[in-house]
Amino acid sequence: MKITTLGIDLAKTVFHLVGLDEKGHDVMKKKVSLKDLAATLQNIPPCRIAMEACGSASFWGRKFEAMGHTVILLPPQYVKPFVRTNKNDWNDAHAIAEASLRPSIPTVPIKTEEAQDLQSLHRGRQLLIEFRTATINHIRGILAEYGIVLKVSAQKVEQELAQLLNDAEDTRISPFLKETLRTMTTELAGLYDKVKEYDRKIEAFAKENPLCQRLMTVPGVGILTATVLLAMVGDPFRFKNGRHFAAYIGLVPRQHSSGGKNVLLGISKRGDTYLRTLLIHGGRAVVRSVQNLASSGQELRGRNAWIADIALRRGYKRAAVAVANKNARVIWVLLTKNDAVYDPTALRAKKAA
């Protein structure tokens, strides 16, 4: 029987394959090792291959497409309802194959190697920041045991720690502990330098990419947000409109509706947490700048007036999320239209007309 759909349960060393024919009947069940996977797929006639979107899915997707297969990546949460009875690798592979036959289930695009490289750069930077934060908290915890409480700000900790170690007359801590803290301070300074090196690499990429430059014209979108958008979004035309793109990031309200009564809750928080965090942080910066303009007595118009009104009625945090949602919709337009340029004055003129 000819295999039309092949479900693959990805793993590190052992892969489970379940093949279905055009009527959805099982025609193949095979367990393959890592070294034999490529050769096994090479000997199968071109078919549709379905996998869950996981760490190695894009790599295998590119490899299988080069063999002539059609590859579909599915979100894991949409595959889970198709798992029958007990969970095991065979049932997972069968569920992936069955889920891929449902046209209503969304798919995940295969990332290019360049997008994965850029995403890895962001992940490496984020890991260094976590190490830096952990080191700072460790130093603060040690000194707290000696009755020395440092400020929460990382910059303040660095200043107060340098003052403490360089003050020979300060006897609150012993010379032995000072040497220990100097070693930790050296490691902390190395982490700062590594983060700056990652920042330089990301900034260099943003300067050379014209799409990043256009995205950065949107208030609240900086170098980090623009570059991570290129790494994680993929094909923007798979989204119907800007609202669909905002929903993909998780910036639209959740629903708990029944009986014709619509109940809206907080944002859904679906999609990539890192991308959503950057957009909301950018929204916070925009709201804060608008509030500073309002406090200085300047007249607010257009977008700034809208932001100030939401911040006044709904609060600072909700206003930041609203700005992030608005920015996501604008970003979708910039991603889908090569000649589109962000121009807030043109938007105001259009609304007035």
C-alpha positions in Angstrom: 0.0 0.0 0.0 1.2 3.5 -0.8 2.0 5.8 2.1 0.4 9.2 1.8 0.8 10.5 5.3 3.7 9.7 7.6 3.6 10.6 11.3 7.0 10.8 13.0 7.5 11.0 16.8 10.8 12.8 17.1 13.3 12.0 19.8 17.0 12.1 20.4 18.1 8.6 19.4 15.0 6.5 18.5 12.2 7.7 16.2 8.8 6.0 15.7 7.2 6.1 12.3 3.5 5.4 11.5 2.4 5.5 7.8 -1.2 6.0 6.7 -2.7 5.4 3.2 -5.2 7.7 1.5 -8.1 6.2 3.5 -6.3 6.7 6.8 -5.5 3.0 7.4 -2.2 2.0 9.0 0.2 0.6 6.4 3.6 1.0 8.2 4.9 0.9 11.8 8.6 1.2 12.1 11.2 2.2 14.8 14.3 3.8 13.4 17.6 4.9 15.0 19.1 8.3 14.6 21.8 7.1 12.1 19.2 5.3 9.9 16.4 7.9 9.9 17.6 9.9 6.8 18.2 6.7 4.8 14.8 5.3 5.7 13.0 8.5 4.6 15.1 8.5 1.4 13.7 5.1 0.4 10.1 6.2 1.0 8.3 7.7 -2.1 7.4 11.4 -1.7 4.6 11.8 0.8 3.3 14.2 3.5 5.4 14.0 6.7 3.9 15.3 9.9 5.9 16.1 13.1 5.3 18.0 16.3 7.0 21.4 16.4 9.9 20.8 18.8 13.6 21.5 19.1 14.9 19.5 16.1 11.7 19.7 13.9 13.0 22.5 11.7 16.3 20.7 11.0 14.6 17.5 10.0 11.9 19.4 8.1 14.5 21.1 5.9 16.2 17.7 5.4 13.0 15.9 4.5 11.9 18.7 2.1 15.2 18.3 0.3 14.3 14.7 -0.3 11.1 15.7 -2.0 8.6 15.2 0.8 6.0 17.7 2.0 6.6 18.5 5.7 4.0 19.7 8.1 4.8 20.8 11.7 1.9 20.8 14.2 1.6 22.5 17.6 1.8 19.8 20.3 -1.3 21.1 22.1 -3.4 20.3 19.0 -2.0 16.8 18.7 -2.7 15.7 22.3 -6.5 15.2 21.7 -5.8 12.6 19.0 -3.8 10.3 21.4 -5.8 7.2 21.9 -5.9 5.2 25.2 -2.5 5.1 26.8 0.3 7.4 25.8 3.3 5.8 24.1 5.6 6.5 21.2 3.5 4.6 18.7 0.3 6.3 19.8 2.0 9.7 19.6 3.2 9.0 16.0 -0.3 7.8 15.0 -1.9 10.9 16.7 0.5 13.2 14.7 -0.5 11.5 11.5 -4.2 11.8 12.2 -4.0 15.4 13.4 -2.2 16.4 10.1 -5.3 15.3 8.2 -7.5 17.9 9.8 -7.5 21.1 7.7 -8.7 23.2 10.7 -5.5 22.5 12.7 -2.9 25.3 12.3 0.6 24.5 11.2 4.0 25.9 12.3 6.4 27.1 9.6 9.8 25.5 9.2 12.5 27.9 10.3 15.4 28.7 8.0 18.9 28.1 9.2 19.5 31.9 9.3 16.4 32.3 11.5 17.6 29.5 13.8 21.0 31.1 14.1 19.5 34.5 15.1 17.2 32.8 17.6 20.1 31.0 19.1 21.9 34.3 19.5 18.9 35.7 21.5 18.7 32.5 23.6 22.4 32.7 24.4 22.0 36.3 25.4 19.0 35.5 27.6 20.9 32.7 29.3 23.8 35.0 30.1 21.4 37.5 31.6 19.9 34.8 33.8 23.4 33.8 35.0 24.1 37.5 35.7 20.9 37.9 37.7 21.6 34.7 39.7 25.2 35.9 40.5 23.9 39.3 41.7 21.3 37.6 43.9 23.9 35.2 45.3 26.1 38.1 46.2 23.2 40.0 47.8 22.3 36.9 49.8 25.8 36.4 51.1 26.1 40.0 52.3 22.6 39.9 53.8 23.9 37.2 56.2 26.4 39.8 57.4 23.8 42.5 57.9 24.7 44.3 54.6 21.6 44.9 52.4 22.4 46.0 48.8 20.0 47.8 46.6 17.9 45.7 44.2 19.1 47.5 41.0 22.0 45.7 39.3 23.8 49.0 38.7 23.4 49.9 42.4 24.7 46.5 43.5 27.8 46.9 41.3 28.5 50.4 42.7 28.0 49.5 46.4 30.0 46.2 46.0 32.9 48.1 44.5 32.8 50.6 47.3 32.6 47.9 49.9 35.6 46.0 48.5 37.8 49.0 48.0 37.2 50.5 51.4 40.1 49.2 53.6 38.6 50.8 56.7 35.3 48.9 56.4 35.5 46.1 58.9 31.9 44.7 58.5 33.3 41.8 56.4 36.6 39.9 56.8 39.5 40.0 54.3 38.8 36.4 53.5 35.2 37.2 52.4 36.4 40.2 50.5 38.7 37.9 48.4 35.7 35.6 47.7 33.6 38.5 46.7 36.3 39.8 44.4 36.4 36.5 42.6 32.6 36.6 42.1 32.8 40.2 41.0 35.3 39.3 38.3 33.0 36.6 37.1 30.1 39.1 37.1 32.1 41.6 35.1 32.8 38.8 32.5 29.1 38.2 32.2 28.5 41.9 31.6 31.1 41.9 28.8 29.7 38.8 27.2 26.2 40.3 27.2 27.6 43.4 25.5 29.3 41.2 22.9 25.9 39.6 22.1 24.3 43.0 21.9 26.9 44.1 19.4 26.3 41.1 17.2 22.5 41.6 17.3 22.9 45.4 16.6 25.2 44.6 13.6 22.6 42.3 12.1 19.8 44.9 12.6 21.8 47.6 10.9 22.4 45.4 7.8 18.8 44.3 7.5 16.4 46.8 5.9 13.3 45.1 7.3 14.7 45.5 10.8 15.2 49.2 10.1 11.6 49.6 9.1 10.3 47.7 12.1 12.4 49.9 14.4 10.5 53.0 13.3 7.5 51.8 15.3 7.5 53.4 18.8 8.2 50.6 21.3 10.1 48.4 18.8 13.8 48.3 19.4 16.8 46.2 18.1 15.9 43.2 20.2 12.3 43.1 19.2 12.9 43.7 15.5 15.5 40.9 15.2 13.6 38.4 17.2 10.5 39.0 15.1 12.5 38.0 12.0 13.8 34.9 13.8 10.4 33.6 15.2 7.6 34.8 13.0 8.5 33.1 9.7 6.1 33.6 6.8 3.8 36.6 7.8 1.3 35.7 5.1 0.1 32.7 7.1 -1.8 35.2 9.3 -5.1 36.5 8.0 -4.7 40.0 9.4 -3.0 42.0 12.2 -5.4 40.7 14.8 -4.6 37.1 14.0 -0.9 38.0 14.4 -1.6 39.6 17.8 -3.5 36.5 18.8 -0.6 34.3 17.7 1.7 36.2 20.1 -0.9 36.0 22.9 -1.9 39.7 23.1 -5.6 39.3 22.8 -8.1 38.5 25.6 -9.0 34.9 26.6 -12.6 33.9 26.4 -14.8 32.0 28.8 -18.2 32.3 27.1 -21.3 30.2 27.2 -25.0 30.5 26.5 -24.5 33.5 24.3 -22.8 35.5 27.1 -19.4 36.7 26.1 -16.9 36.9 29.0 -13.4 38.3 28.2 -10.5 37.6 30.6 -6.9 38.6 30.6 -4.6 38.1 27.6 -4.2 34.6 26.4 -0.4 34.5 26.8 -0.1 32.1 23.9 2.8 31.9 21.5 6.4 32.8 22.3 6.9 34.3 25.8 10.2 36.0 24.9 8.6 37.9 21.9 5.5 38.9 23.9 7.7 40.1 26.8 9.7 42.3 24.5 6.6 43.9 22.9 5.1 44.6 26.3 8.3 46.1 27.6 8.3 48.3 24.6 4.7 49.2 25.3 5.7 50.2 28.9 8.4 52.5 27.5 5.9 54.2 25.2 3.3 54.7 27.9 5.9 56.1 30.3 7.1 58.6 27.6 3.5 59.7 26.9 2.9 60.2 30.7 6.0 62.3 30.9 4.8 64.5 28.0 1.4 64.9 29.7 3.0 65.8 33.0 5.1 68.5 31.2 1.9 70.2 30.0 2.2 69.3 26.3 -0.9 68.8 24.3 -1.4 65.1 23.3 -2.9 64.2 19.9 -3.6 61.1 17.9 -1.9 58.0 19.2 -0.4 59.7 22.3 -3.9 60.9 23.3 -5.3 57.4 22.9 -2.5 56.0 25.1 -3.0 58.6 27.8 -6.7 57.9 27.8 -6.3 54.2 28.3 -3.6 54.7 31.0 -6.0 57.0 32.8 -9.1 54.7 32.5 -7.5 51.3 32.7 -4.1 51.8 34.3 -0.5 51.7 33.3 -0.1 47.9 32.8 -3.2 47.5 30.6 -2.2 50.5 28.6 1.2 48.9 28.0 -0.4 45.7 26.7 -2.8 47.7 24.5 0.2 49.4 22.9 1.9 46.0 22.4 -1.2 44.8 20.7 -1.4 47.9 18.5 2.3 47.5 17.6 1.8 43.8 16.7 -0.9 44.8 14.2 1.3 47.5 12.7 4.2 45.1 12.5 2.1 42.6 10.6 1.5 45.3 7.9 5.2 46.1 7.7 6.0 42.4 7.3 3.5 41.7 4.6 4.0 44.9 2.5 7.5 45.6 1.4 6.8 49.3 0.6 4.9 50.0 3.8 6.5 52.6 6.2 5.3 53.5 9.6 4.0 57.1 9.5 1.8 58.1 12.5 0.9 61.4 10.9 -0.6 59.5 7.9 -2.6 57.3 10.2 -4.1 60.4 11.9 -4.9 62.0 8.6 -6.7 58.8 7.5 -8.8 58.6 10.7 -9.7 62.3 10.3 -10.8 61.7 6.7 
